[in-house]
Amino acid sequence: MPTRNPSASSTRTSEADERAPLLGGHEADHVDHSKITSFPRRHLLLLVCLSVVAADFGNYLGYAPHIEILESIICRQARGSNSFVGNDNCKSPDVQGELALVNGWKDTFDQVPGILLALPYGFAADRIGRKPILALSLTGLILEEISIRLIFSFNSALPLRMVWATPVFQIIGGGPQIATAMAYAMVTDIVPSSQRASVFFILSAATLLGEIIATPVAAFLMSWSPWIPSLLGLFFECLGLLGATFISDIPFNSAPSNDQRDLEEEEESQEEGHNLSLADDPPYLRWKNTIRRQWNHVQNDYLASWSANLFYTVGAFLLASIGRQALQLIVQYASNRFSWSIARASSLIALKGVINLVTLLFILPWLSNWLSTHLLLSPAAKDLRIVQGSVWLLTLGSAIMAVSTYPVTFIVGVSSLAFGWGFYSALRSLAMELVSPSQVGIVNTAIGFAQSIGSLLSGPILAAAFRRGLQEDGVLVGLPYMVAAGLFFLSGCLSACIRIPRGITGA
């Protein structure tokens, strides 16, 4: 879905019901996949994948052009007010600092709706299905993109910082995190469990391929005008919404299972009896008892599943989620550091995407198989090795980017960072190995919130580091990537603290 780094994921529960809970809890009945013949299933899957790829392609197609449009507006306003002369003034610290500030806070505000609305829209999806929520999410995102372009168009009358208010449109549907979760949930509903992992790989690869293609296409079109790829990107995002509207409803079992029905009846009878016993109590006592019961429920169903390993896992994910956002500065940083054009600097995004694609589809599967067959490691131990190796590649890549004074070494750093990008998938897989199937939804929700909070914090932190680096000389120019390297290092330290229980190791 159209995020800077598509990062949300669906809960890995055993249900395949259109109205199966997204947020964990009791496992639902399986959908009878025999009700979906092979051709309609392929048709539905194709529509979901095309919607995802079209929306992501449109987002990446407009990313670099928006930086150039925003930079040119800031530069023109600064030159007009301060009588600057020449295009070199667009790379001045004042212009670049304002550009980083606007983009950084915009990325921060983009995370807020997803954090606040994840639970409400998750519950809504349980009641009305995935498709309406997906359509709402894409609608809200498209309205946000339209408003951004309108602010750019009328920049003489509207302040550029008004783009900070555009994420308010994400109230419609919850934003990119919800859209991504709905898409993956729909794939889970459509695809049998035996084929699910392969389809997720294909979907991730298709998204990366869209990123790889969109970047050079945008760079080519920007040679005429940055508005061409910007408007074309909006068109593809609308195509994604159009594809989502054609997704037919997925069959589901409307009746609950006998066990689930009995459990619900038992809980209802207990609740009724408890309410009758408290009917004569003062209101404050009833509130107190209600809060106590809810807290006991949270303790029993949620907190009891947490161990030191899971705290290390979610903590590592949080720190790495902040660090990964430094990549959003790569176009602006390389353009300023090496006096590159925006179009040339955006080619680094394509390089990172190609390496990601090769890593996820070829290198990591081969490495995973080698660790299993030659070292005879369990799935959890194998994932832990990949996590620990990947996070040190992320740390090394960020450190090289921070100290690079030449384009060649900076490209080496970007490549190292890209080779370590499998850290996030491997860490999520490891977390699933450390918990029982009934706790998978809880852990997925925690990881999703950690990812959103990391993205929320990263905007002001990295924007401040970038502005500070612009005021310095020498190595300190790479301050944002020094911060990222430090965060990845701390994430690696937490990963090193994870211990595989003996029961899992021997599995």
C-alpha positions in Angstrom: 0.0 0.0 0.0 1.1 3.6 -0.5 3.5 4.1 2.3 7.1 5.3 2.2 8.1 1.8 3.3 5.2 -0.5 3.3 5.4 -2.0 6.6 2.2 -3.2 8.1 1.2 -6.8 8.0 -1.8 -9.0 8.6 -2.2 -11.2 11.7 -1.0 -14.7 11.1 -4.0 -16.5 12.6 -5.5 -19.7 11.3 -8.7 -18.2 10.2 -9.6 -17.6 6.6 -13.0 -15.9 7.2 -13.8 -12.5 5.6 -14.9 -11.4 9.1 -12.2 -13.2 11.0 -10.6 -10.9 13.7 -7.5 -9.0 12.6 -6.4 -8.2 16.1 -5.9 -11.6 17.7 -8.2 -13.3 20.1 -10.1 -16.5 19.5 -9.5 -18.5 16.4 -12.3 -18.5 13.9 -13.6 -21.2 11.6 -11.9 -21.9 8.3 -13.5 -20.8 5.2 -14.6 -23.6 3.0 -12.2 -22.9 0.1 -14.2 -25.3 -2.0 -16.8 -22.6 -2.3 -14.2 -20.6 -4.3 -13.3 -22.3 -7.5 -9.7 -22.1 -8.6 -10.4 -19.5 -11.4 -12.4 -17.0 -9.2 -9.8 -17.4 -6.5 -7.0 -16.6 -9.0 -9.1 -13.7 -10.2 -9.7 -12.3 -6.8 -6.0 -12.7 -5.9 -5.0 -10.9 -9.1 -7.3 -8.0 -8.3 -5.9 -7.6 -4.8 -2.3 -7.8 -6.0 -3.0 -5.3 -8.8 -4.6 -2.9 -6.4 -1.6 -3.1 -4.1 0.9 -2.7 -6.9 -0.9 0.1 -8.6 -1.2 2.1 -5.4 2.4 1.6 -4.4 3.6 2.3 -8.0 1.7 5.6 -7.9 3.1 6.5 -4.5 6.7 5.9 -5.6 6.1 7.6 -9.0 5.3 10.8 -7.2 7.9 10.7 -4.4 10.9 12.2 -6.0 8.9 14.8 -8.0 7.3 16.0 -4.8 10.7 16.7 -3.3 11.7 18.6 -6.4 8.5 20.6 -6.5 8.7 21.4 -2.8 12.4 22.3 -3.1 11.7 24.6 -6.1 8.9 26.4 -4.2 11.0 26.9 -1.1 13.9 28.1 -3.2 11.8 30.5 -5.2 10.2 32.0 -2.0 13.6 32.3 -0.4 15.2 33.9 -3.4 12.2 36.3 -3.8 12.4 37.4 -0.1 16.2 37.5 0.2 17.2 38.4 -3.4 19.2 35.2 -3.9 20.6 34.6 -7.3 21.4 31.3 -9.1 20.2 27.7 -8.8 23.0 26.9 -6.3 20.9 28.7 -3.7 18.5 25.7 -3.8 21.2 23.7 -2.1 21.7 26.3 0.6 21.3 25.2 4.3 18.3 27.4 4.7 16.4 25.9 1.8 17.5 22.3 2.5 16.7 22.7 6.2 13.2 23.9 5.5 12.7 21.1 3.0 13.8 18.5 5.6 11.6 20.1 8.2 8.5 20.0 6.0 9.0 16.5 4.9 10.0 15.2 8.3 7.0 16.5 10.1 4.7 15.4 7.2 6.0 11.9 7.6 5.4 12.1 11.3 1.8 13.3 11.0 1.2 10.6 8.4 1.7 8.0 11.2 -0.8 9.4 13.7 -4.1 8.2 12.1 -2.9 4.7 11.8 -1.9 4.5 15.4 -5.1 6.0 16.7 -7.5 4.3 14.4 -6.0 0.8 14.1 -8.3 -0.8 16.7 -11.5 0.9 15.6 -11.0 0.0 11.9 -9.9 -3.5 12.9 -13.2 -4.0 14.7 -15.1 -2.5 11.8 -13.4 -4.9 9.4 -14.5 -7.8 11.7 -18.1 -6.7 11.3 -18.4 -5.5 7.7 -15.5 -7.2 6.0 -12.1 -6.2 4.6 -13.2 -4.8 1.2 -15.1 -1.7 2.5 -12.2 -0.8 4.8 -9.7 -1.2 2.0 -11.7 1.0 -0.3 -12.1 3.6 2.5 -8.4 3.6 3.2 -7.5 4.1 -0.5 -10.1 6.9 -0.8 -8.6 8.7 2.2 -5.1 8.4 0.8 -6.2 9.7 -2.6 -7.9 12.7 -1.1 -4.7 13.4 0.9 -2.6 13.2 -2.3 -5.0 15.6 -4.1 -4.9 18.1 -1.3 -1.0 18.0 -1.4 -1.0 18.8 -5.1 -3.5 21.6 -4.6 -1.3 23.2 -1.9 1.7 23.0 -4.3 -0.3 24.5 -7.1 -1.5 27.5 -5.0 1.7 28.0 -3.1 1.5 31.7 -3.6 -1.7 31.8 -1.5 -1.3 28.8 0.8 1.7 28.2 3.1 3.6 25.0 2.3 3.4 23.8 5.9 -0.3 23.3 5.3 0.8 19.8 4.0 1.1 18.9 7.6 -2.7 19.0 7.9 -3.3 16.7 4.9 -3.1 13.5 6.9 -6.4 14.4 8.4 -7.9 12.7 5.3 -6.5 9.4 6.6 -9.4 9.5 9.1 -11.3 8.0 6.2 -10.0 4.4 6.3 -7.2 4.8 8.8 -4.3 5.4 6.4 -1.7 3.2 4.7 -1.2 0.8 7.7 -4.9 -0.2 7.6 -4.9 -0.5 3.8 -1.9 -2.8 3.9 -3.4 -4.9 6.7 -6.7 -5.2 4.7 -4.9 -6.3 1.6 -2.9 -9.0 3.4 -6.0 -10.1 5.2 -7.8 -10.5 2.0 -5.0 -12.5 0.5 -5.1 -14.7 3.6 -8.8 -15.2 3.1 -8.4 -16.2 -0.5 -5.2 -18.4 -0.4 -5.0 -21.8 1.3 -2.5 -21.9 4.2 -0.2 -24.2 2.2 0.3 -21.5 -0.5 0.1 -18.4 1.7 3.8 -17.8 2.2 4.6 -18.1 -1.5 1.9 -15.6 -2.3 3.2 -13.2 0.3 6.7 -13.4 -1.3 5.2 -12.7 -4.7 3.2 -9.8 -3.4 6.3 -8.3 -1.7 8.3 -8.8 -4.9 5.7 -7.2 -7.0 5.6 -4.2 -4.7 9.4 -3.9 -4.9 9.3 -4.3 -8.7 6.9 -1.4 -8.8 9.3 0.7 -6.7 12.2 -0.3 -9.0 10.3 0.6 -12.2 8.6 3.8 -10.8 11.9 5.5 -9.8 13.6 5.6 -13.3 10.3 6.4 -15.0 9.8 9.3 -12.6 13.4 10.5 -13.2 12.8 10.3 -17.0 9.6 12.2 -16.9 11.0 14.8 -14.5 13.4 15.9 -17.3 10.3 17.6 -18.8 8.4 18.6 -15.6 8.1 17.1 -12.1 4.3 17.6 -12.4 4.0 14.9 -15.1 5.1 12.0 -12.9 3.3 13.6 -9.9 -0.1 13.6 -11.7 0.6 10.2 -13.3 1.2 8.8 -9.8 -2.2 10.1 -8.6 -3.7 8.4 -11.7 -2.2 5.0 -10.7 -3.4 5.4 -7.1 -6.9 5.9 -8.4 -6.5 2.7 -10.5 -5.6 0.9 -7.3 -8.9 2.1 -5.7 -10.8 1.2 -8.9 -9.3 -2.3 -8.7 -10.4 -2.6 -5.0 -14.0 -1.8 -5.9 -14.1 -4.7 -8.3 -13.0 -7.2 -5.7 -16.0 -9.4 -5.1 -17.1 -10.4 -1.6 -15.3 -13.5 -0.3 -17.4 -16.3 1.0 -17.4 -16.8 4.7 -19.1 -19.0 7.4 -21.6 -16.8 9.0 -22.5 -19.2 11.8 -20.1 -19.6 14.7 -18.7 -23.0 15.6 -20.4 -25.0 18.3 -17.4 -24.5 20.7 -17.3 -20.8 20.1 -21.1 -20.5 20.5 -20.9 -22.4 23.8 -18.1 -20.2 25.0 -20.0 -17.0 24.1 -23.1 -18.3 25.9 -21.1 -19.2 29.0 -19.4 -15.8 29.1 -22.8 -14.0 28.6 -24.4 -16.0 31.4 -21.4 -15.2 33.8 -21.6 -11.5 32.8 -25.3 -11.4 33.5 -25.0 -13.0 36.9 -22.2 -10.7 37.8 -24.2 -7.6 36.7 -27.2 -8.8 38.8 -24.9 -9.1 41.9 -23.6 -5.6 41.4 -26.9 -4.0 40.6 -27.4 -2.5 44.0 -23.8 -1.2 44.3 -23.0 2.5 44.1 -21.9 3.7 40.6 -18.3 4.2 41.5 -18.0 0.6 42.8 -19.5 -0.7 39.6 -17.0 1.3 37.5 -14.2 0.1 39.7 -15.2 -3.6 39.4 -15.6 -3.2 35.6 -12.1 -1.7 35.3 -10.7 -4.5 37.4 -12.3 -7.2 35.3 -11.0 -5.6 32.1 -7.5 -5.4 33.5 -7.6 -9.0 34.6 -8.7 -9.9 31.1 -5.7 -8.0 29.6 -3.3 -9.7 32.1 -4.6 -13.1 31.3 -4.9 -12.9 27.6 -2.1 -10.4 26.7 0.5 -9.7 29.3 0.9 -13.4 30.2 2.1 -14.1 26.7 5.0 -11.7 27.0 8.5 -12.9 27.9 11.8 -11.2 27.9 12.4 -12.6 24.4 9.3 -10.8 23.1 10.2 -7.6 24.7 13.7 -7.8 23.1 12.0 -8.6 19.7 9.5 -5.7 19.8 12.2 -3.3 21.1 14.5 -4.3 18.3 11.7 -3.7 15.8 11.0 -0.3 17.3 14.6 0.9 17.1 15.1 -0.5 13.7 11.8 1.1 12.5 13.2 4.5 13.5 16.5 3.8 11.8 15.0 2.6 8.5 13.3 6.0 8.0 16.7 7.5 7.4 16.4 6.1 3.9 13.7 8.6 3.2 16.3 11.3 3.3 18.5 9.5 0.7 17.4 11.6 -2.3 17.7 14.9 -0.6 20.9 13.9 1.2 22.7 12.6 -1.9 21.5 15.6 -3.9 22.9 18.0 -1.4 26.1 16.1 -0.4 27.3 15.3 -4.0 25.6 18.1 -5.9 23.4 15.7 -7.8 20.1 16.4 -9.5 17.0 15.0 -7.7 16.5 12.7 -10.7 20.0 11.3 -10.4 19.8 10.9 -6.6 16.5 9.0 -6.9 18.4 6.3 -8.8 19.7 5.2 -5.4 16.1 4.1 -4.5 16.0 1.9 -7.6 19.4 0.4 -6.6 18.1 -0.4 -3.1 14.9 -1.9 -4.6 16.9 -4.2 -6.9 19.1 -5.5 -4.1 16.0 -5.9 -1.9 14.4 -8.0 -4.6 17.4 -10.2 -5.1 17.8 -10.6 -1.3 14.2 -11.5 -0.6 13.6 -13.9 -3.5 17.0 -15.6 -3.9 19.7 -14.9 -1.2 17.6 -15.3 2.0 15.7 -18.4 0.8 19.0 -20.0 -0.2 20.6 -19.0 3.1 17.6 -20.3 5.1 17.8 -23.7 3.3 21.5 -23.9 3.8 21.2 -23.2 7.6 18.6 -25.9 7.8 20.3 -28.6 5.8 24.0 -28.0 6.7 23.9 -26.7 10.2 20.6 -28.5 11.1 19.2 -25.4 12.8 15.6 -25.2 13.9 13.3 -22.6 12.3 13.7 -20.3 15.3 17.4 -20.6 15.5 17.7 -20.1 11.7 15.6 -17.0 11.8 17.7 -15.7 14.8 20.9 -16.1 12.8 19.4 -14.2 9.8 18.1 -11.5 12.1 21.5 -11.0 13.8 23.4 -11.0 10.5 21.0 -8.6 8.8 21.0 -6.1 11.6 24.8 -5.8 11.5 24.6 -5.2 7.7 22.1 -2.4 8.4 24.5 -0.9 11.0 27.5 -1.2 8.7 25.6 0.3 5.7 24.4 3.3 7.7 27.8 3.9 9.2 29.4 3.9 5.7 26.8 6.2 4.4 27.4 8.6 7.3 31.2 8.9 6.7 31.2 8.8 2.9 32.6 11.8 1.2 32.6 10.2 -2.3 29.6 8.8 -4.3 31.2 5.4 -4.7 31.5 4.7 -1.0 28.0 6.1 -0.4 26.7 3.6 -2.9 28.5 0.8 -1.1 26.8 1.9 2.1 23.4 1.9 0.4 24.0 -1.6 -1.0 25.0 -2.9 2.5 21.9 -1.4 3.9 19.8 -3.0 1.2 21.3 -6.5 1.8 20.3 -6.2 5.4 16.7 -5.3 4.7 15.5 -8.9 5.3 16.0 -8.2 9.0 12.3 -7.0 9.3 10.8 -10.1 7.8 13.1 -12.5 9.6 12.5 -10.7 12.9 8.7 -11.0 12.5 9.1 -14.7 11.6 11.2 -15.2 14.7 8.6 -13.6 16.9 6.0 -16.0 15.5 8.2 -18.9 16.4 8.6 -17.7 20.0 4.8 -17.8 20.7 2.0 -20.3 20.5 -0.5 -20.0 17.6 -3.1 -18.4 19.9 -0.7 -15.5 20.6 0.3 -14.7 17.1 -2.3 -12.0 16.7 -1.2 -10.3 19.9 2.4 -10.2 18.8 1.6 -9.1 15.3 -0.4 -6.2 16.7 2.5 -5.2 19.0 4.9 -5.3 16.2 2.6 -3.2 14.0 2.3 -0.5 16.7 6.0 -0.5 17.3 6.5 0.0 13.5 4.0 2.9 13.5 5.5 4.5 16.6 9.0 4.2 15.2 7.8 6.0 12.0 6.2 8.6 14.1 9.3 9.4 16.1 11.7 9.1 13.2 10.4 12.3 11.4 11.4 14.9 13.9 14.5 13.0 15.1 16.0 12.6 11.6 14.9 16.0 10.4 16.7 17.6 13.3 19.8 15.5 12.7 19.7 16.5 9.0 19.3 20.2 9.7 22.2 20.0 12.3 24.4 18.2 9.7 23.8 20.9 7.2 25.4 23.4 9.6 28.5 21.3 10.1 31.4 20.4 8.0 33.2 17.1 7.3 32.0 13.9 8.7 29.2 15.5 10.8 27.3 16.2 7.6 26.2 12.6 7.7 24.7 13.0 11.2 21.2 11.5 10.2 22.9 8.3 9.2 25.1 8.3 12.3 21.8 8.4 14.3 20.5 5.5 12.1 23.6 3.5 12.7 23.4 4.0 16.4 19.7 2.8 16.4 20.5 -0.2 14.3 23.4 -1.0 16.7 21.1 -0.9 19.7 18.6 -3.0 17.8 21.4 -5.5 17.2 22.3 -5.6 20.9 18.6 -6.4 21.7 18.6 -9.1 19.1 21.8 -10.6 20.6 19.8 -10.9 23.9 17.2 -13.2 22.4 17.5 -16.8 23.6 15.7 -19.7 21.9 14.0 -21.9 24.5 15.1 -25.5 24.5 11.7 -26.8 23.5 11.7 -24.7 20.4 15.4 -25.4 19.6 14.8 -29.0 19.5 11.7 -28.8 17.3 
